[in-house]
Amino acid sequence: MQNNLHLADSDFLSAAINQKMPFGKYAGRKLLQLPEPYLVWFYKKGFPEGKLGQQLALMYEVKLNGLEAMLKPLLK
């Protein structure tokens, strides 16, 4: 899976954690702070194309695997 490669890329991971959601109900919230049900909804409906979609998919994997607490210190 492509997203597992991003877990090893600290720059991509840090950028994804601190990226702000650009639209929708949670606009302005950092991706790591998005509620898990919202990410599950994207997983079922399909993530957006491009970098944002990759970042959202990564946050879905982070939450699915219980890694959120470990990554919170990386929030800026």
Distance bins in CASP14 RR format, pairs under 12 A and 6 or more apart:
PFRMAT RR
TARGET T0000
AUTHOR 0000-0000-0000
RMODE 2
METHOD distances of the structure
MODEL  1
1 7 0 0 0 0 1 0 0 0 0 0 0
1 54 0 0 0 0 0 1 0 0 0 0 0
1 57 0 0 0 0 1 0 0 0 0 0 0
1 58 0 0 0 0 0 1 0 0 0 0 0
1 60 0 0 0 0 0 1 0 0 0 0 0
1 61 0 0 0 0 1 0 0 0 0 0 0
1 64 0 0 0 0 0 1 0 0 0 0 0
1 65 0 0 0 0 0 1 0 0 0 0 0
2 8 0 0 0 0 0 1 0 0 0 0 0
2 9 0 0 0 0 0 1 0 0 0 0 0
2 12 0 0 0 0 0 1 0 0 0 0 0
2 47 0 0 0 0 0 1 0 0 0 0 0
2 50 0 0 0 0 0 1 0 0 0 0 0
2 53 0 0 0 0 0 1 0 0 0 0 0
2 54 1 0 0 1 0 0 0 0 0 0 0
2 57 0 0 0 0 1 0 0 0 0 0 0
2 58 0 0 0 0 1 0 0 0 0 0 0
2 61 0 0 0 0 0 1 0 0 0 0 0
3 9 0 0 0 0 0 1 0 0 0 0 0
3 12 0 0 0 0 1 0 0 0 0 0 0
3 13 0 0 0 0 0 1 0 0 0 0 0
3 16 0 0 0 0 1 0 0 0 0 0 0
3 43 0 0 0 0 0 1 0 0 0 0 0
3 47 0 0 0 0 1 0 0 0 0 0 0
3 53 0 0 0 0 1 0 0 0 0 0 0
3 54 1 0 0 1 0 0 0 0 0 0 0
3 55 0 0 0 0 1 0 0 0 0 0 0
3 56 0 0 0 0 1 0 0 0 0 0 0
3 57 1 0 1 0 0 0 0 0 0 0 0
3 58 1 0 1 0 0 0 0 0 0 0 0
3 59 0 0 0 0 1 0 0 0 0 0 0
3 60 0 0 0 0 1 0 0 0 0 0 0
3 61 1 0 1 0 0 0 0 0 0 0 0
3 62 0 0 0 0 1 0 0 0 0 0 0
3 64 0 0 0 0 0 1 0 0 0 0 0
3 65 0 0 0 0 0 1 0 0 0 0 0
4 12 0 0 0 0 0 1 0 0 0 0 0
4 13 0 0 0 0 0 1 0 0 0 0 0
4 54 0 0 0 0 0 1 0 0 0 0 0
4 57 0 0 0 0 0 1 0 0 0 0 0
4 58 0 0 0 0 1 0 0 0 0 0 0
4 61 1 0 0 1 0 0 0 0 0 0 0
4 62 0 0 0 0 0 1 0 0 0 0 0
4 65 0 0 0 0 0 1 0 0 0 0 0
5 12 0 0 0 0 1 0 0 0 0 0 0
5 13 0 0 0 0 0 1 0 0 0 0 0
5 54 0 0 0 0 0 1 0 0 0 0 0
5 57 0 0 0 0 0 1 0 0 0 0 0
5 58 0 0 0 0 1 0 0 0 0 0 0
5 61 0 0 0 0 0 1 0 0 0 0 0
6 12 1 0 1 0 0 0 0 0 0 0 0
6 13 1 0 0 1 0 0 0 0 0 0 0
6 14 0 0 0 0 0 1 0 0 0 0 0
6 15 0 0 0 0 1 0 0 0 0 0 0
6 16 1 0 0 1 0 0 0 0 0 0 0
6 17 0 0 0 0 0 1 0 0 0 0 0
6 51 0 0 0 0 0 1 0 0 0 0 0
6 53 0 0 0 0 0 1 0 0 0 0 0
6 54 1 0 0 1 0 0 0 0 0 0 0
6 55 0 0 0 0 1 0 0 0 0 0 0
6 56 0 0 0 0 0 1 0 0 0 0 0
6 57 0 0 0 0 1 0 0 0 0 0 0
6 58 1 0 1 0 0 0 0 0 0 0 0
6 59 0 0 0 0 0 1 0 0 0 0 0
6 60 0 0 0 0 0 1 0 0 0 0 0
6 61 0 0 0 0 1 0 0 0 0 0 0
6 62 0 0 0 0 0 1 0 0 0 0 0
7 13 1 0 0 1 0 0 0 0 0 0 0
7 14 0 0 0 0 0 1 0 0 0 0 0
7 16 0 0 0 0 1 0 0 0 0 0 0
7 17 0 0 0 0 0 1 0 0 0 0 0
7 54 0 0 0 0 0 1 0 0 0 0 0
7 57 0 0 0 0 0 1 0 0 0 0 0
7 58 1 0 0 1 0 0 0 0 0 0 0
7 59 0 0 0 0 0 1 0 0 0 0 0
7 61 1 0 0 1 0 0 0 0 0 0 0
7 62 0 0 0 0 1 0 0 0 0 0 0
7 65 0 0 0 0 1 0 0 0 0 0 0
7 67 0 0 0 0 1 0 0 0 0 0 0
7 70 0 0 0 0 0 1 0 0 0 0 0
7 71 0 0 0 0 0 1 0 0 0 0 0
8 58 0 0 0 0 0 1 0 0 0 0 0
9 15 0 0 0 0 1 0 0 0 0 0 0
9 16 0 0 0 0 1 0 0 0 0 0 0
9 54 0 0 0 0 0 1 0 0 0 0 0
9 55 0 0 0 0 0 1 0 0 0 0 0
9 58 0 0 0 0 1 0 0 0 0 0 0
10 16 0 0 0 0 0 1 0 0 0 0 0
10 17 0 0 0 0 0 1 0 0 0 0 0
10 71 0 0 0 0 0 1 0 0 0 0 0
10 74 0 0 0 0 1 0 0 0 0 0 0
11 17 0 0 0 0 0 1 0 0 0 0 0
11 18 0 0 0 0 0 1 0 0 0 0 0
11 74 0 0 0 0 0 1 0 0 0 0 0
12 18 0 0 0 0 0 1 0 0 0 0 0
12 19 0 0 0 0 0 1 0 0 0 0 0
12 31 0 0 0 0 0 1 0 0 0 0 0
12 51 0 0 0 0 1 0 0 0 0 0 0
12 54 0 0 0 0 1 0 0 0 0 0 0
12 55 0 0 0 0 1 0 0 0 0 0 0
12 57 0 0 0 0 0 1 0 0 0 0 0
12 58 1 0 0 1 0 0 0 0 0 0 0
12 59 0 0 0 0 0 1 0 0 0 0 0
13 19 0 0 0 0 0 1 0 0 0 0 0
13 31 0 0 0 0 0 1 0 0 0 0 0
13 32 0 0 0 0 1 0 0 0 0 0 0
13 54 0 0 0 0 0 1 0 0 0 0 0
13 55 0 0 0 0 1 0 0 0 0 0 0
13 58 1 0 0 1 0 0 0 0 0 0 0
13 59 0 0 0 0 1 0 0 0 0 0 0
13 61 0 0 0 0 0 1 0 0 0 0 0
13 62 0 0 0 0 1 0 0 0 0 0 0
13 67 0 0 0 0 0 1 0 0 0 0 0
13 70 0 0 0 0 0 1 0 0 0 0 0
13 71 1 0 0 1 0 0 0 0 0 0 0
13 74 1 0 0 1 0 0 0 0 0 0 0
13 75 0 0 0 0 0 1 0 0 0 0 0
14 30 0 0 0 0 0 1 0 0 0 0 0
14 31 0 0 0 0 0 1 0 0 0 0 0
14 32 0 0 0 0 0 1 0 0 0 0 0
14 55 0 0 0 0 0 1 0 0 0 0 0
14 58 0 0 0 0 0 1 0 0 0 0 0
14 71 0 0 0 0 1 0 0 0 0 0 0
14 73 0 0 0 0 0 1 0 0 0 0 0
14 74 1 0 1 0 0 0 0 0 0 0 0
14 75 0 0 0 0 1 0 0 0 0 0 0
14 76 0 0 0 0 1 0 0 0 0 0 0
15 30 0 0 0 0 0 1 0 0 0 0 0
15 31 0 0 0 0 1 0 0 0 0 0 0
15 32 0 0 0 0 0 1 0 0 0 0 0
15 51 0 0 0 0 1 0 0 0 0 0 0
15 52 0 0 0 0 0 1 0 0 0 0 0
15 54 0 0 0 0 0 1 0 0 0 0 0
15 55 1 0 0 1 0 0 0 0 0 0 0
15 58 0 0 0 0 1 0 0 0 0 0 0
15 59 0 0 0 0 0 1 0 0 0 0 0
15 74 0 0 0 0 0 1 0 0 0 0 0
15 76 0 0 0 0 0 1 0 0 0 0 0
16 30 0 0 0 0 1 0 0 0 0 0 0
16 31 1 0 1 0 0 0 0 0 0 0 0
16 32 1 0 0 1 0 0 0 0 0 0 0
16 33 0 0 0 0 0 1 0 0 0 0 0
16 34 0 0 0 0 0 1 0 0 0 0 0
16 39 0 0 0 0 0 1 0 0 0 0 0
16 51 0 0 0 0 1 0 0 0 0 0 0
16 52 0 0 0 0 1 0 0 0 0 0 0
16 53 0 0 0 0 1 0 0 0 0 0 0
16 54 1 0 0 1 0 0 0 0 0 0 0
16 55 1 1 0 0 0 0 0 0 0 0 0
16 56 0 0 0 0 1 0 0 0 0 0 0
16 57 0 0 0 0 1 0 0 0 0 0 0
16 58 1 0 1 0 0 0 0 0 0 0 0
16 59 1 0 0 1 0 0 0 0 0 0 0
16 60 0 0 0 0 0 1 0 0 0 0 0
16 61 0 0 0 0 0 1 0 0 0 0 0
16 62 0 0 0 0 1 0 0 0 0 0 0
16 71 0 0 0 0 1 0 0 0 0 0 0
16 74 0 0 0 0 1 0 0 0 0 0 0
16 75 0 0 0 0 0 1 0 0 0 0 0
17 29 0 0 0 0 0 1 0 0 0 0 0
17 30 1 0 0 1 0 0 0 0 0 0 0
17 31 1 0 0 1 0 0 0 0 0 0 0
17 32 1 0 1 0 0 0 0 0 0 0 0
17 33 0 0 0 0 1 0 0 0 0 0 0
17 34 0 0 0 0 0 1 0 0 0 0 0
17 55 0 0 0 0 1 0 0 0 0 0 0
17 56 0 0 0 0 0 1 0 0 0 0 0
17 58 0 0 0 0 1 0 0 0 0 0 0
17 59 1 0 0 1 0 0 0 0 0 0 0
17 62 0 0 0 0 1 0 0 0 0 0 0
17 63 0 0 0 0 0 1 0 0 0 0 0
17 67 0 0 0 0 0 1 0 0 0 0 0
17 68 0 0 0 0 1 0 0 0 0 0 0
17 70 0 0 0 0 0 1 0 0 0 0 0
17 71 1 0 1 0 0 0 0 0 0 0 0
17 72 0 0 0 0 1 0 0 0 0 0 0
17 73 0 0 0 0 1 0 0 0 0 0 0
17 74 1 0 1 0 0 0 0 0 0 0 0
17 75 1 0 0 1 0 0 0 0 0 0 0
17 76 0 0 0 0 1 0 0 0 0 0 0
18 28 0 0 0 0 0 1 0 0 0 0 0
18 29 0 0 0 0 0 1 0 0 0 0 0
18 30 1 0 1 0 0 0 0 0 0 0 0
18 31 1 0 0 1 0 0 0 0 0 0 0
18 32 1 0 0 1 0 0 0 0 0 0 0
18 33 0 0 0 0 0 1 0 0 0 0 0
18 55 0 0 0 0 1 0 0 0 0 0 0
18 59 0 0 0 0 0 1 0 0 0 0 0
18 71 0 0 0 0 0 1 0 0 0 0 0
18 72 0 0 0 0 0 1 0 0 0 0 0
18 73 0 0 0 0 0 1 0 0 0 0 0
18 74 1 0 0 1 0 0 0 0 0 0 0
18 75 1 0 0 1 0 0 0 0 0 0 0
18 76 1 0 1 0 0 0 0 0 0 0 0
19 26 0 0 0 0 0 1 0 0 0 0 0
19 28 0 0 0 0 1 0 0 0 0 0 0
19 29 0 0 0 0 0 1 0 0 0 0 0
19 30 1 0 0 1 0 0 0 0 0 0 0
19 31 1 0 1 0 0 0 0 0 0 0 0
19 32 0 0 0 0 1 0 0 0 0 0 0
19 33 0 0 0 0 0 1 0 0 0 0 0
19 34 0 0 0 0 0 1 0 0 0 0 0
19 51 0 0 0 0 1 0 0 0 0 0 0
19 52 1 0 0 1 0 0 0 0 0 0 0
19 53 0 0 0 0 0 1 0 0 0 0 0
19 54 0 0 0 0 0 1 0 0 0 0 0
19 55 1 0 1 0 0 0 0 0 0 0 0
19 56 0 0 0 0 1 0 0 0 0 0 0
19 58 0 0 0 0 1 0 0 0 0 0 0
19 59 0 0 0 0 1 0 0 0 0 0 0
19 75 0 0 0 0 0 1 0 0 0 0 0
19 76 0 0 0 0 0 1 0 0 0 0 0
20 26 0 0 0 0 1 0 0 0 0 0 0
20 27 1 0 0 1 0 0 0 0 0 0 0
20 28 1 0 1 0 0 0 0 0 0 0 0
20 29 1 0 0 1 0 0 0 0 0 0 0
20 30 1 0 1 0 0 0 0 0 0 0 0
20 31 1 0 0 1 0 0 0 0 0 0 0
20 32 0 0 0 0 0 1 0 0 0 0 0
20 33 0 0 0 0 1 0 0 0 0 0 0
20 34 0 0 0 0 0 1 0 0 0 0 0
20 52 0 0 0 0 0 1 0 0 0 0 0
20 55 0 0 0 0 0 1 0 0 0 0 0
20 75 0 0 0 0 0 1 0 0 0 0 0
20 76 0 0 0 0 0 1 0 0 0 0 0
21 27 1 0 1 0 0 0 0 0 0 0 0
21 28 1 0 1 0 0 0 0 0 0 0 0
21 29 1 0 1 0 0 0 0 0 0 0 0
21 30 1 0 0 1 0 0 0 0 0 0 0
21 31 1 0 0 1 0 0 0 0 0 0 0
21 32 0 0 0 0 0 1 0 0 0 0 0
21 33 0 0 0 0 1 0 0 0 0 0 0
21 34 1 0 0 1 0 0 0 0 0 0 0
21 35 0 0 0 0 0 1 0 0 0 0 0
21 38 0 0 0 0 1 0 0 0 0 0 0
21 39 0 0 0 0 0 1 0 0 0 0 0
21 42 0 0 0 0 0 1 0 0 0 0 0
21 48 0 0 0 0 0 1 0 0 0 0 0
21 52 0 0 0 0 1 0 0 0 0 0 0
21 53 0 0 0 0 0 1 0 0 0 0 0
21 55 0 0 0 0 1 0 0 0 0 0 0
21 56 0 0 0 0 1 0 0 0 0 0 0
21 59 0 0 0 0 1 0 0 0 0 0 0
22 28 1 0 0 1 0 0 0 0 0 0 0
22 29 0 0 0 0 0 1 0 0 0 0 0
22 30 0 0 0 0 0 1 0 0 0 0 0
22 31 0 0 0 0 0 1 0 0 0 0 0
22 48 0 0 0 0 1 0 0 0 0 0 0
22 51 0 0 0 0 0 1 0 0 0 0 0
22 52 1 0 0 1 0 0 0 0 0 0 0
22 53 0 0 0 0 0 1 0 0 0 0 0
22 55 0 0 0 0 0 1 0 0 0 0 0
22 56 0 0 0 0 0 1 0 0 0 0 0
23 29 0 0 0 0 0 1 0 0 0 0 0
23 42 0 0 0 0 0 1 0 0 0 0 0
23 48 0 0 0 0 1 0 0 0 0 0 0
23 52 0 0 0 0 1 0 0 0 0 0 0
23 56 0 0 0 0 0 1 0 0 0 0 0
24 34 0 0 0 0 0 1 0 0 0 0 0
24 38 0 0 0 0 1 0 0 0 0 0 0
24 41 0 0 0 0 0 1 0 0 0 0 0
24 42 0 0 0 0 0 1 0 0 0 0 0
24 48 0 0 0 0 0 1 0 0 0 0 0
25 34 0 0 0 0 1 0 0 0 0 0 0
25 35 0 0 0 0 1 0 0 0 0 0 0
25 37 0 0 0 0 0 1 0 0 0 0 0
25 38 1 0 0 1 0 0 0 0 0 0 0
25 41 0 0 0 0 0 1 0 0 0 0 0
25 42 0 0 0 0 0 1 0 0 0 0 0
26 32 0 0 0 0 0 1 0 0 0 0 0
26 33 0 0 0 0 1 0 0 0 0 0 0
26 34 1 0 1 0 0 0 0 0 0 0 0
26 35 1 0 0 1 0 0 0 0 0 0 0
26 36 0 0 0 0 0 1 0 0 0 0 0
26 37 0 0 0 0 0 1 0 0 0 0 0
26 38 1 0 0 1 0 0 0 0 0 0 0
26 39 0 0 0 0 0 1 0 0 0 0 0
26 41 0 0 0 0 0 1 0 0 0 0 0
26 42 0 0 0 0 0 1 0 0 0 0 0
26 56 0 0 0 0 0 1 0 0 0 0 0
26 59 0 0 0 0 0 1 0 0 0 0 0
27 34 0 0 0 0 0 1 0 0 0 0 0
27 38 0 0 0 0 0 1 0 0 0 0 0
28 34 0 0 0 0 0 1 0 0 0 0 0
29 35 0 0 0 0 1 0 0 0 0 0 0
29 38 0 0 0 0 1 0 0 0 0 0 0
29 39 0 0 0 0 0 1 0 0 0 0 0
29 59 0 0 0 0 0 1 0 0 0 0 0
29 75 0 0 0 0 0 1 0 0 0 0 0
30 55 0 0 0 0 0 1 0 0 0 0 0
30 56 0 0 0 0 0 1 0 0 0 0 0
30 59 0 0 0 0 1 0 0 0 0 0 0
30 68 0 0 0 0 0 1 0 0 0 0 0
30 71 0 0 0 0 0 1 0 0 0 0 0
30 72 0 0 0 0 0 1 0 0 0 0 0
30 74 0 0 0 0 0 1 0 0 0 0 0
30 75 1 0 0 1 0 0 0 0 0 0 0
30 76 0 0 0 0 1 0 0 0 0 0 0
31 38 0 0 0 0 0 1 0 0 0 0 0
31 39 0 0 0 0 1 0 0 0 0 0 0
31 42 0 0 0 0 0 1 0 0 0 0 0
31 47 0 0 0 0 0 1 0 0 0 0 0
31 51 0 0 0 0 0 1 0 0 0 0 0
31 52 0 0 0 0 1 0 0 0 0 0 0
31 53 0 0 0 0 1 0 0 0 0 0 0
31 54 0 0 0 0 0 1 0 0 0 0 0
31 55 1 0 1 0 0 0 0 0 0 0 0
31 56 1 0 0 1 0 0 0 0 0 0 0
31 57 0 0 0 0 0 1 0 0 0 0 0
31 58 0 0 0 0 1 0 0 0 0 0 0
31 59 1 0 1 0 0 0 0 0 0 0 0
31 60 0 0 0 0 1 0 0 0 0 0 0
31 61 0 0 0 0 0 1 0 0 0 0 0
31 62 0 0 0 0 1 0 0 0 0 0 0
31 63 0 0 0 0 0 1 0 0 0 0 0
31 68 0 0 0 0 0 1 0 0 0 0 0
31 71 0 0 0 0 0 1 0 0 0 0 0
31 74 0 0 0 0 0 1 0 0 0 0 0
31 75 0 0 0 0 0 1 0 0 0 0 0
32 39 0 0 0 0 0 1 0 0 0 0 0
32 55 0 0 0 0 1 0 0 0 0 0 0
32 56 0 0 0 0 0 1 0 0 0 0 0
32 58 0 0 0 0 1 0 0 0 0 0 0
32 59 1 0 0 1 0 0 0 0 0 0 0
32 60 0 0 0 0 0 1 0 0 0 0 0
32 61 0 0 0 0 0 1 0 0 0 0 0
32 62 1 0 0 1 0 0 0 0 0 0 0
32 63 0 0 0 0 1 0 0 0 0 0 0
32 66 0 0 0 0 0 1 0 0 0 0 0
32 67 0 0 0 0 1 0 0 0 0 0 0
32 68 1 0 0 1 0 0 0 0 0 0 0
32 69 0 0 0 0 0 1 0 0 0 0 0
32 70 0 0 0 0 0 1 0 0 0 0 0
32 71 1 0 0 1 0 0 0 0 0 0 0
32 72 1 0 0 1 0 0 0 0 0 0 0
32 73 0 0 0 0 0 1 0 0 0 0 0
32 74 1 0 0 1 0 0 0 0 0 0 0
32 75 1 0 0 1 0 0 0 0 0 0 0
32 76 0 0 0 0 0 1 0 0 0 0 0
33 39 0 0 0 0 0 1 0 0 0 0 0
33 59 0 0 0 0 1 0 0 0 0 0 0
33 62 0 0 0 0 0 1 0 0 0 0 0
33 63 0 0 0 0 0 1 0 0 0 0 0
33 68 0 0 0 0 1 0 0 0 0 0 0
33 71 0 0 0 0 0 1 0 0 0 0 0
33 72 0 0 0 0 1 0 0 0 0 0 0
33 75 1 0 0 1 0 0 0 0 0 0 0
34 40 0 0 0 0 0 1 0 0 0 0 0
34 41 0 0 0 0 0 1 0 0 0 0 0
34 42 0 0 0 0 1 0 0 0 0 0 0
34 43 0 0 0 0 0 1 0 0 0 0 0
34 52 0 0 0 0 0 1 0 0 0 0 0
34 55 0 0 0 0 0 1 0 0 0 0 0
34 56 1 0 0 1 0 0 0 0 0 0 0
34 58 0 0 0 0 0 1 0 0 0 0 0
34 59 1 0 0 1 0 0 0 0 0 0 0
34 60 0 0 0 0 1 0 0 0 0 0 0
34 62 0 0 0 0 0 1 0 0 0 0 0
34 63 0 0 0 0 1 0 0 0 0 0 0
34 68 0 0 0 0 0 1 0 0 0 0 0
35 41 0 0 0 0 1 0 0 0 0 0 0
35 42 0 0 0 0 0 1 0 0 0 0 0
35 59 0 0 0 0 0 1 0 0 0 0 0
35 60 0 0 0 0 0 1 0 0 0 0 0
35 63 0 0 0 0 1 0 0 0 0 0 0
35 68 0 0 0 0 0 1 0 0 0 0 0
36 42 0 0 0 0 0 1 0 0 0 0 0
36 43 0 0 0 0 0 1 0 0 0 0 0
36 56 0 0 0 0 0 1 0 0 0 0 0
36 59 0 0 0 0 1 0 0 0 0 0 0
36 60 0 0 0 0 1 0 0 0 0 0 0
36 61 0 0 0 0 0 1 0 0 0 0 0
36 62 0 0 0 0 1 0 0 0 0 0 0
36 63 1 0 1 0 0 0 0 0 0 0 0
36 64 1 0 0 1 0 0 0 0 0 0 0
36 65 0 0 0 0 0 1 0 0 0 0 0
36 66 0 0 0 0 1 0 0 0 0 0 0
36 67 0 0 0 0 0 1 0 0 0 0 0
36 68 0 0 0 0 1 0 0 0 0 0 0
37 43 0 0 0 0 0 1 0 0 0 0 0
37 44 0 0 0 0 0 1 0 0 0 0 0
37 60 0 0 0 0 0 1 0 0 0 0 0
37 63 0 0 0 0 1 0 0 0 0 0 0
38 44 0 0 0 0 0 1 0 0 0 0 0
38 45 0 0 0 0 0 1 0 0 0 0 0
38 47 0 0 0 0 0 1 0 0 0 0 0
38 56 0 0 0 0 1 0 0 0 0 0 0
38 59 0 0 0 0 1 0 0 0 0 0 0
38 60 0 0 0 0 1 0 0 0 0 0 0
38 63 0 0 0 0 1 0 0 0 0 0 0
39 45 0 0 0 0 0 1 0 0 0 0 0
39 46 0 0 0 0 0 1 0 0 0 0 0
39 47 0 0 0 0 1 0 0 0 0 0 0
39 53 0 0 0 0 0 1 0 0 0 0 0
39 55 0 0 0 0 0 1 0 0 0 0 0
39 56 1 0 0 1 0 0 0 0 0 0 0
39 57 0 0 0 0 1 0 0 0 0 0 0
39 58 0 0 0 0 1 0 0 0 0 0 0
39 59 1 0 1 0 0 0 0 0 0 0 0
39 60 1 0 1 0 0 0 0 0 0 0 0
39 61 0 0 0 0 1 0 0 0 0 0 0
39 62 0 0 0 0 1 0 0 0 0 0 0
39 63 1 0 1 0 0 0 0 0 0 0 0
39 64 0 0 0 0 1 0 0 0 0 0 0
39 68 0 0 0 0 0 1 0 0 0 0 0
40 46 0 0 0 0 0 1 0 0 0 0 0
40 47 0 0 0 0 0 1 0 0 0 0 0
40 56 0 0 0 0 0 1 0 0 0 0 0
40 57 0 0 0 0 0 1 0 0 0 0 0
40 59 0 0 0 0 0 1 0 0 0 0 0
40 60 1 0 0 1 0 0 0 0 0 0 0
40 61 0 0 0 0 0 1 0 0 0 0 0
40 63 0 0 0 0 1 0 0 0 0 0 0
40 64 0 0 0 0 1 0 0 0 0 0 0
41 47 0 0 0 0 0 1 0 0 0 0 0
41 56 0 0 0 0 0 1 0 0 0 0 0
41 60 0 0 0 0 1 0 0 0 0 0 0
42 48 1 0 0 1 0 0 0 0 0 0 0
42 52 0 0 0 0 0 1 0 0 0 0 0
42 53 1 0 0 1 0 0 0 0 0 0 0
42 54 0 0 0 0 0 1 0 0 0 0 0
42 55 0 0 0 0 0 1 0 0 0 0 0
42 56 1 0 1 0 0 0 0 0 0 0 0
42 57 1 0 0 1 0 0 0 0 0 0 0
42 58 0 0 0 0 0 1 0 0 0 0 0
42 59 0 0 0 0 1 0 0 0 0 0 0
42 60 1 0 0 1 0 0 0 0 0 0 0
42 61 0 0 0 0 0 1 0 0 0 0 0
42 63 0 0 0 0 0 1 0 0 0 0 0
43 53 0 0 0 0 0 1 0 0 0 0 0
43 56 0 0 0 0 1 0 0 0 0 0 0
43 57 1 0 0 1 0 0 0 0 0 0 0
43 58 0 0 0 0 0 1 0 0 0 0 0
43 59 0 0 0 0 0 1 0 0 0 0 0
43 60 1 0 1 0 0 0 0 0 0 0 0
43 61 0 0 0 0 1 0 0 0 0 0 0
43 63 0 0 0 0 0 1 0 0 0 0 0
43 64 0 0 0 0 1 0 0 0 0 0 0
44 60 0 0 0 0 0 1 0 0 0 0 0
45 53 0 0 0 0 0 1 0 0 0 0 0
45 56 0 0 0 0 0 1 0 0 0 0 0
45 60 0 0 0 0 0 1 0 0 0 0 0
46 52 0 0 0 0 0 1 0 0 0 0 0
46 53 0 0 0 0 1 0 0 0 0 0 0
46 56 0 0 0 0 1 0 0 0 0 0 0
46 57 0 0 0 0 1 0 0 0 0 0 0
46 60 0 0 0 0 0 1 0 0 0 0 0
47 53 1 1 0 0 0 0 0 0 0 0 0
47 54 1 0 0 1 0 0 0 0 0 0 0
47 55 0 0 0 0 1 0 0 0 0 0 0
47 56 1 0 1 0 0 0 0 0 0 0 0
47 57 1 0 1 0 0 0 0 0 0 0 0
47 58 0 0 0 0 1 0 0 0 0 0 0
47 59 0 0 0 0 1 0 0 0 0 0 0
47 60 1 0 0 1 0 0 0 0 0 0 0
47 61 0 0 0 0 0 1 0 0 0 0 0
48 54 0 0 0 0 1 0 0 0 0 0 0
48 55 0 0 0 0 1 0 0 0 0 0 0
48 56 1 0 0 1 0 0 0 0 0 0 0
48 57 0 0 0 0 1 0 0 0 0 0 0
49 55 0 0 0 0 0 1 0 0 0 0 0
49 56 0 0 0 0 0 1 0 0 0 0 0
49 57 0 0 0 0 0 1 0 0 0 0 0
50 56 0 0 0 0 1 0 0 0 0 0 0
50 57 0 0 0 0 0 1 0 0 0 0 0
51 57 0 0 0 0 0 1 0 0 0 0 0
51 58 0 0 0 0 0 1 0 0 0 0 0
52 58 0 0 0 0 0 1 0 0 0 0 0
52 59 0 0 0 0 0 1 0 0 0 0 0
53 59 0 0 0 0 1 0 0 0 0 0 0
53 60 0 0 0 0 1 0 0 0 0 0 0
54 60 0 0 0 0 0 1 0 0 0 0 0
54 61 0 0 0 0 0 1 0 0 0 0 0
55 61 0 0 0 0 0 1 0 0 0 0 0
55 62 0 0 0 0 0 1 0 0 0 0 0
56 62 0 0 0 0 0 1 0 0 0 0 0
56 63 0 0 0 0 0 1 0 0 0 0 0
57 63 0 0 0 0 0 1 0 0 0 0 0
57 64 0 0 0 0 0 1 0 0 0 0 0
58 64 0 0 0 0 0 1 0 0 0 0 0
58 65 0 0 0 0 0 1 0 0 0 0 0
58 67 0 0 0 0 0 1 0 0 0 0 0
58 68 0 0 0 0 0 1 0 0 0 0 0
58 71 0 0 0 0 0 1 0 0 0 0 0
59 65 0 0 0 0 0 1 0 0 0 0 0
59 66 0 0 0 0 0 1 0 0 0 0 0
59 67 0 0 0 0 1 0 0 0 0 0 0
59 68 0 0 0 0 1 0 0 0 0 0 0
59 71 0 0 0 0 1 0 0 0 0 0 0
60 66 0 0 0 0 0 1 0 0 0 0 0
60 67 0 0 0 0 0 1 0 0 0 0 0
60 68 0 0 0 0 0 1 0 0 0 0 0
61 67 0 0 0 0 1 0 0 0 0 0 0
61 68 0 0 0 0 0 1 0 0 0 0 0
61 71 0 0 0 0 0 1 0 0 0 0 0
62 68 1 0 1 0 0 0 0 0 0 0 0
62 69 0 0 0 0 0 1 0 0 0 0 0
62 70 0 0 0 0 1 0 0 0 0 0 0
62 71 1 0 0 1 0 0 0 0 0 0 0
62 72 0 0 0 0 0 1 0 0 0 0 0
62 74 0 0 0 0 0 1 0 0 0 0 0
63 69 0 0 0 0 0 1 0 0 0 0 0
63 70 0 0 0 0 0 1 0 0 0 0 0
63 71 0 0 0 0 1 0 0 0 0 0 0
63 72 0 0 0 0 0 1 0 0 0 0 0
65 71 0 0 0 0 0 1 0 0 0 0 0
66 72 0 0 0 0 0 1 0 0 0 0 0
67 74 0 0 0 0 0 1 0 0 0 0 0
68 74 0 0 0 0 0 1 0 0 0 0 0
68 75 0 0 0 0 0 1 0 0 0 0 0
69 75 0 0 0 0 0 1 0 0 0 0 0
END
